[in-house]
Amino acid sequence: MAINYLNTVNLNKNSLDNARIQNLAVEPTADTPGQVYFNTVSQTLRITEQTGFSPDPVTYAWVSVSGDITSLIAGTDIDIDDEDGPTPAIIHADITRADSANTGEPSYGGTFAAVDSITTSATGHVTAVNVKTFTLPTIAYDLGKAAASADLVLSKDGTTQDTISFAGTASQIEINVATEDAYTFKFPDAGIVLPDGSTATTQASGDNSTKIATTAFVQASVTGLLEFKGGFDANTGTIVGGTTNLTKNDQPDTGDETVAIAVGDYYVVTADGNFFANAATPLTVGDSVIVQTAAIAGASTEGDFIVVQSDTDLATATTVGIGNVVPGASGTITAPYTNNDGTAILDVVDSTDLQKGAVIVAASTGISVGYASGTATITNTDTNADNTFSGTIGDGTLTSLPVTAATHGLGADSSSFIIQLVEVSSGETVYSDVTRGTSGLVTIDFAVAPAANAIRVLIQKIG
């Protein structure tokens, strides 16, 4: 009787050693894609593949994967490596052609031969090649300049065809024409004077090299630097040390309007209050504001500033600030401060029948406890527990070996048994058919009778 597997067996890429494909003389019904068997009549390995792809019905057929071709024969211009397999390689033979060496370098009036046309058959084979002889023209062109001349002259057989004259620009580009067939372009030795309106690439901010600085670079470099302007009362808006106002715009006719502000102006809060009377922007002593958008006197708004909190407010669940740690009402944690250095040491108190706290799971007789990553693992170490049985079976003749309740002593409910088989000589786990019967009977069936005491049976009762 074969072992009945009711789900996929996953070997996790391990090998299946000393196994064979199912042997059948009669081909079974082809109804499952990928099913495999070995046909003992045709001596071929067979597998099912899908032949009908309509949703209804989908059909399958058996095909041989052992191969039907026994050998290949080479032909004209065809070579074959490994003709008898298992993997023949068909290679088109090398086709040679005669080439005449031609290392000449045709000049004016010289000749050379070239392919004019190629004729092929319907299958692509070359059937004819037509070669023509070409003669180069004898016209001679010359391009040059005389010494001390700025003119570049193009001549045809000694006759001038065109002339190009090169000229420099004072204080920008100089041209030296003294050498025959050569020009030297350079900046003036006295330095270059760029034309009005000349531009250059604006360098990255912070670049302190000797590169040319553009107007845009200079303006960006000197704009937006922080400049401390003083403190101010966040409630009244009054700037410390005077009567000018930073945030109050309600009396422009009396001079009680805001001062002009520039990008980078920096003010620090000296008295608590709402910025621009906005309760959504409360400021406390130590906070600061920085101008990000310039405004004339009397025209500034809250949006012209960046607010920088000093984080010295009382902490909340969503706001970082000043806070302290105190024990909770449950008393499960203590939080004493030590050394007056602002450090609170938290400690969980021991649990009692009236008080929640720390609990440790301790080992006891027959019980071991191991901790790993905060998890306690409890193990039964009682070697006298009566929920397991271990014994050997096999006599060299029987293929069906019973283990009775009288032998294992685990009771009559065999459905609660976990059964494992181990080969004594190798210590490896083996598999066989196991039948759980009534009255605690367990029957283990083998295809071949094991030798005497060759198999160790391990039974564990879990119910």
VOGU-3710 file (C-alpha; in Angstrom, 3 decimals, decimal comma):
1> mainylntvn> 0,000/0,000/0,000  1,454/3,355/-1,055  1,685/6,322/1,317  -1,298/8,590/0,685  -0,168/12,251/0,467  -3,050/14,697/0,444  -0,996/17,809/-0,358  2,101/18,878/-2,313  5,417/17,487/-1,108  8,052/20,278/-1,120
11> lnknsldnar> 11,665/19,001/-1,009  12,988/22,595/-0,857  15,446/21,933/-3,731  16,907/18,843/-2,040  17,624/15,779/-4,188  15,352/12,730/-4,437  17,897/9,922/-4,077  17,418/6,293/-5,195  13,910/6,947/-6,555  12,166/5,763/-9,715
21> iqnlavepta> 9,261/6,987/-11,843  6,044/4,939/-11,679  6,234/1,935/-14,091  3,084/1,138/-16,097  2,449/-1,089/-19,091  -0,919/0,533/-19,856  -1,165/4,265/-20,382  -3,468/5,924/-17,785  -6,046/8,579/-18,662  -4,425/11,914/-19,555
31> dtpgqvyfnt> -6,356/14,366/-17,359  -3,676/16,170/-15,307  -0,989/18,487/-16,781  2,586/17,433/-16,009  1,828/13,855/-14,828  4,795/11,511/-15,453  5,210/7,705/-15,773  7,561/5,210/-17,447  6,002/2,984/-20,141  7,490/-0,495/-19,722
41> vsqtlriteq> 6,330/-1,559/-23,204  7,814/1,281/-25,302  10,572/1,890/-22,711  9,954/5,642/-22,830  9,351/8,351/-20,248  5,901/9,872/-20,843  4,361/13,175/-19,658  0,984/14,870/-20,165  0,727/18,178/-21,990  -2,290/20,339/-22,753
51> tgfspdpvty> -3,674/19,910/-26,288  -7,023/21,702/-26,101  -7,032/25,280/-24,792  -10,739/26,062/-24,922  -12,173/26,717/-21,458  -14,563/23,836/-21,979  -13,195/21,312/-22,443  -9,449/21,506/-21,695  -7,783/18,320/-23,000  -4,441/16,639/-22,408
61> awvsvsgdit> -2,371/13,946/-24,174  0,605/11,754/-23,313  3,854/12,600/-25,124  7,271/10,990/-24,937  10,144/12,937/-23,411  12,707/10,201/-24,166  13,111/11,418/-27,814  12,356/9,790/-31,153  15,367/10,945/-33,253  18,297/8,527/-32,919
71> sliagtdidi> 20,869/10,354/-35,063  21,410/13,150/-37,604  23,414/13,041/-40,887  25,487/15,970/-42,143  24,775/17,372/-45,607  26,298/19,753/-48,123  27,750/22,765/-46,317  26,224/21,426/-43,049  28,327/19,981/-40,209  26,862/18,216/-37,132
81> ddedgptpai> 28,595/17,840/-33,779  27,433/14,921/-31,577  25,320/13,338/-34,328  23,965/10,582/-32,033  22,984/12,989/-29,247  21,983/13,709/-26,671  22,354/17,294/-27,955  23,401/17,498/-31,621  24,703/20,862/-32,850  23,935/21,759/-36,488
91> ihaditrads> 26,599/24,117/-37,891  26,784/25,759/-41,319  30,161/24,817/-42,810  32,705/27,556/-43,547  32,403/28,835/-47,120  35,671/30,131/-48,586  36,151/32,687/-51,323  39,193/33,912/-53,218  40,233/37,497/-52,449  42,867/39,353/-54,466
101> antgepsygg> 45,086/41,426/-52,205  44,727/45,124/-53,022  46,926/47,440/-50,983  47,129/50,222/-53,550  46,253/53,812/-52,691  44,598/55,360/-55,770  45,448/59,006/-56,375  44,109/61,541/-58,850  43,576/59,745/-62,177  44,103/56,317/-60,604
111> tfaavdsitt> 41,677/53,364/-60,865  40,193/50,768/-58,509  37,758/47,840/-58,875  34,561/47,562/-56,831  31,509/45,302/-56,685  28,741/46,762/-58,816  25,963/44,204/-58,147  25,298/40,794/-56,524  22,742/38,276/-57,819  21,205/35,689/-55,463
121> satghvtavn> 18,854/32,716/-55,790  15,404/32,474/-54,197  17,015/30,759/-51,187  19,576/33,508/-50,698  22,634/31,841/-52,265  24,956/34,119/-54,252  24,838/33,211/-57,984  26,754/36,078/-59,602  28,964/39,055/-58,721  29,552/41,955/-61,150
131> vktftlptia> 32,755/44,027/-60,724  33,403/47,457/-62,301  36,553/49,567/-62,580  36,332/53,169/-61,351  38,715/55,978/-62,361  39,360/58,924/-59,995  39,265/62,475/-61,466  42,591/64,222/-62,092  41,517/67,619/-60,667  43,834/68,847/-57,870
141> ydlgkaaasa> 42,525/71,104/-55,083  44,780/73,070/-52,716  43,968/75,014/-49,532  46,687/77,186/-47,990  47,951/80,582/-46,870  51,167/82,480/-47,451  53,471/83,678/-44,659  52,470/87,097/-43,193  49,077/86,825/-44,964  45,683/86,665/-43,229
151> dlvlskdgtt> 44,063/85,139/-46,342  43,086/81,436/-46,603  42,955/80,573/-50,330  41,213/77,624/-52,044  42,720/76,769/-55,499  41,701/74,330/-58,250  44,586/73,191/-60,429  46,445/76,360/-59,365  43,537/78,752/-60,005  42,088/80,647/-57,004
161> qdtisfagta> 38,488/79,646/-56,342  37,747/81,431/-53,062  39,532/83,498/-50,373  38,699/83,845/-46,666  40,350/86,602/-44,609  40,712/86,356/-40,793  40,746/89,507/-38,630  40,995/89,915/-34,849  39,190/92,337/-32,532  41,182/94,861/-30,558
171> sqieinvate> 41,469/94,120/-26,814  39,556/90,849/-27,329  41,193/88,440/-29,849  44,642/88,734/-31,521  45,695/86,745/-34,642  49,344/86,017/-35,574  49,674/85,271/-39,333  53,475/85,261/-39,670  53,838/81,486/-40,278  52,928/79,924/-43,638
181> daytfkfpda> 49,748/77,761/-43,474  49,200/78,623/-39,800  47,159/81,007/-37,623  47,649/81,652/-33,900  44,571/82,927/-32,059  44,999/84,249/-28,502  43,810/86,823/-25,975  45,774/90,110/-25,911  48,855/90,060/-23,669  47,579/93,216/-21,970
191> givlpdgsta> 44,401/91,437/-20,944  40,934/91,015/-22,403  38,188/93,653/-22,396  34,782/91,997/-22,697  32,124/93,756/-24,793  29,366/95,577/-22,915  26,545/93,173/-22,018  28,798/90,079/-21,815  27,501/87,337/-19,520  29,061/84,404/-17,653
201> ttqasgdnst> 27,831/81,322/-15,791  26,623/82,101/-12,260  28,580/79,889/-9,833  27,087/77,925/-6,933  26,539/79,738/-3,649  29,573/79,506/-1,387  32,119/79,136/-4,208  35,283/81,018/-3,112  37,471/80,122/-6,117  38,945/82,579/-8,639
211> kiattafvqa> 36,065/82,053/-11,087  34,407/85,171/-12,514  31,550/86,360/-10,296  28,389/87,544/-12,032  26,037/90,242/-10,773  23,532/87,525/-9,843  26,204/85,683/-7,799  27,141/88,819/-5,860  23,516/89,748/-5,128  22,681/86,210/-3,976
221> svtgllefkg> 25,786/86,147/-1,750  24,947/89,352/0,150  21,138/88,856/0,340  19,419/87,045/3,204  22,258/87,086/5,790  20,973/87,111/9,381  21,269/90,444/11,206  20,294/90,615/14,892  17,975/93,595/15,365  17,025/93,166/19,042
231> gfdantgtiv> 14,293/91,839/21,303  10,549/92,547/21,241  7,443/92,152/23,381  5,316/89,496/21,644  2,170/90,858/23,356  2,512/94,563/22,463  4,940/94,257/19,536  7,216/96,933/21,001  10,910/96,549/20,088  13,209/96,665/23,138
241> ggttnltknd> 15,027/99,967/23,609  12,587/102,217/21,776  8,999/102,987/20,809  9,039/101,376/17,365  6,763/98,409/16,776  7,363/95,048/15,069  3,849/93,575/14,884  1,190/96,217/15,719  -0,626/97,858/12,782  -3,775/99,183/14,461
251> qpdtgdetva> -2,750/102,888/14,777  -0,943/103,953/11,583  -1,975/107,547/11,996  -0,104/107,921/15,317  3,135/106,347/14,191  2,372/103,128/16,039  2,698/101,071/12,854  5,231/98,345/12,101  8,790/99,202/11,119  10,250/98,456/7,715
261> iavgdyyvvt> 11,785/94,972/7,594  14,471/93,380/5,372  15,242/89,758/4,588  17,448/88,337/7,360  16,307/90,686/10,173  16,413/88,624/13,404  14,363/89,374/16,570  14,130/87,493/19,912  11,018/87,389/22,162  11,530/89,045/25,577
271> adgnffanaa> 7,891/88,866/26,768  5,186/86,251/26,004  2,350/87,015/23,620  0,518/86,036/20,442  2,461/86,916/17,274  0,501/89,573/15,335  -2,287/88,947/17,931  -2,806/85,459/16,428  -3,705/82,922/19,136  -2,589/80,145/16,778
281> tpltvgdsvi> 1,001/81,476/16,997  1,806/81,887/20,690  5,374/83,014/21,414  7,251/82,616/24,692  10,486/84,130/25,981  13,428/82,741/24,023  11,516/82,165/20,781  12,736/84,098/17,747  11,431/85,339/14,382  13,366/85,866/11,137
291> vqtaaiagas> 12,225/88,009/8,184  11,845/85,973/4,977  10,005/88,623/2,909  10,899/92,331/3,009  8,145/94,895/3,657  7,923/98,651/3,988  6,866/100,335/7,242  3,245/99,627/8,071  2,883/96,793/5,558  4,402/93,710/7,230
301> tegdfivvqs> 2,272/90,632/8,060  2,824/87,420/10,010  3,539/85,561/6,763  6,648/87,743/6,212  8,377/85,988/9,143  9,735/82,528/9,982  9,004/81,557/13,595  11,711/79,618/15,462  10,504/78,007/18,702  13,002/77,746/21,550
311> dtdlatattv> 11,307/74,503/22,781  11,285/75,767/26,390  7,472/75,425/26,751  5,863/72,709/28,802  5,780/69,409/26,927  2,533/67,911/25,643  1,723/64,603/23,954  2,514/66,243/20,576  4,953/69,052/21,564  8,545/68,733/22,736
321> gignvvpgas> 9,198/70,879/25,778  9,911/70,935/29,509  8,563/67,886/31,348  9,247/65,550/34,255  8,687/61,877/35,069  6,554/60,857/38,090  5,275/57,439/39,250  1,730/56,560/38,179  -1,162/56,076/40,560  -0,939/52,286/40,167
331> gtitapytnn> 2,468/52,298/41,836  3,828/49,685/39,407  6,801/51,910/38,460  9,038/54,092/40,659  10,766/57,151/39,205  13,205/58,659/41,748  15,609/61,444/40,694  19,279/61,063/41,669  22,279/63,377/42,037  20,168/66,460/41,220
341> dgtaildvvd> 21,278/66,079/37,578  17,789/65,807/36,068  17,974/62,033/35,712  14,981/59,880/36,694  15,660/56,177/37,174  12,567/54,113/36,304  12,148/50,781/38,062  9,306/48,239/37,873  8,187/47,072/41,339  7,590/43,413/42,145
351> stdlqkgavi> 4,087/42,066/41,604  1,968/41,056/44,611  -1,525/39,684/45,009  -2,741/43,274/45,410  -0,272/45,119/43,179  0,531/44,798/39,457  4,241/44,681/38,741  7,123/42,599/37,379  6,657/38,809/37,237  9,408/36,239/36,596
361> vaastgisvg> 8,590/32,677/35,538  10,838/30,398/37,611  11,823/26,801/37,006  10,578/24,017/39,259  10,738/20,261/39,605  10,355/18,730/36,146  10,037/22,177/34,530  12,835/24,243/32,932  12,489/27,862/31,825  14,614/29,589/29,189
371> yasgtatitn> 14,430/33,298/28,220  15,191/34,655/24,728  14,251/38,152/23,496  11,868/38,629/26,419  10,055/35,314/25,823  10,026/32,562/28,449  10,055/29,009/27,051  8,763/26,369/29,497  9,928/22,778/28,961  8,800/19,583/30,688
381> tdtnadntfs> 12,004/17,890/31,867  10,339/15,073/33,817  11,903/11,896/32,423  9,236/9,869/34,168  6,357/11,386/32,193  4,060/8,681/30,808  3,020/10,436/27,527  5,752/8,944/25,312  6,892/5,501/24,189  10,079/4,356/22,463
391> gtigdgtlts> 10,872/0,860/21,233  12,336/-1,133/18,329  10,476/-3,309/15,807  11,371/-5,716/12,985  12,162/-9,453/12,788  13,374/-9,861/9,208  10,206/-11,635/8,010  7,107/-9,535/8,748  6,155/-6,493/6,679  3,194/-5,558/8,921
401> lpvtaathgl> 4,275/-4,872/12,507  1,742/-4,129/15,317  2,380/-2,047/18,463  -0,390/-2,720/20,976  -1,664/-0,618/23,859  -0,128/-3,156/26,226  3,244/-2,448/24,626  3,189/1,357/24,442  1,010/1,957/27,524  -0,485/5,203/26,188
411> gadsssfiiq> -4,147/4,230/26,292  -6,780/3,237/23,767  -7,206/6,532/21,840  -4,675/6,048/19,035  -6,021/9,142/17,193  -4,113/11,298/19,692  -0,738/9,667/18,857  2,146/11,311/16,971  4,279/8,522/15,463  7,824/8,778/14,117
421> lvevssgetv> 10,123/6,088/12,705  13,930/6,165/12,922  16,375/3,718/11,320  18,545/2,497/14,196  21,759/2,005/12,176  21,760/5,458/10,542  19,659/7,522/12,936  17,665/8,858/9,975  13,903/9,424/9,976  12,040/6,990/7,667
431> ysdvtrgtsg> 8,440/6,871/6,453  5,972/4,025/6,168  2,242/3,375/6,223  0,805/3,814/9,736  -2,688/2,590/10,679  -4,240/3,750/13,952  -6,728/1,111/15,066  -9,080/0,600/17,962  -8,032/-0,141/21,542  -4,788/1,785/21,024
441> lvtidfavap> -3,466/-0,562/18,304  -0,909/0,963/15,922  0,084/-1,049/12,816  3,168/-0,105/10,774  3,428/-1,517/7,227  6,611/-1,767/5,124  7,103/-2,738/1,483  10,072/-4,889/2,554  10,365/-6,579/5,956  12,900/-4,668/8,114
451> aanairvliq> 15,666/-6,571/9,879  15,357/-7,509/13,542  15,062/-4,391/15,730  16,119/-2,231/12,763  13,427/0,447/13,247  12,861/2,550/16,374  9,259/3,627/16,971  8,598/6,902/18,831  4,998/7,499/19,950  3,862/10,672/21,736
461> kig> 0,409/11,134/23,157  -0,837/14,680/22,725  -4,495/14,324/23,724
//
